[in-house]
């Protein structure tokens, strides 16, 4: 295999890993926030705000990982 083929393979594997890890992290946050809101409905606004901020941070990390994968693919 050529160097370019390995770059494409590694970029694809990295993109899959970034997408799955981002989705897994956000699903854990959603699960925890729903459980927390079910226990304390009066704190739902605070819990929702923290959940959105944390989900945005996870999406940012996943997006950076995807950009790195695309840079590897364009090597």
Secondary structure, 3 states (H helix, E strand, C coil): CCHHHHHHHHHHHHHHHHHHHHHHHHHHHHHHHHHHHHHCHHHHHHHHHHHHHHHHHHHHHHHHHHHHHHHHHCC
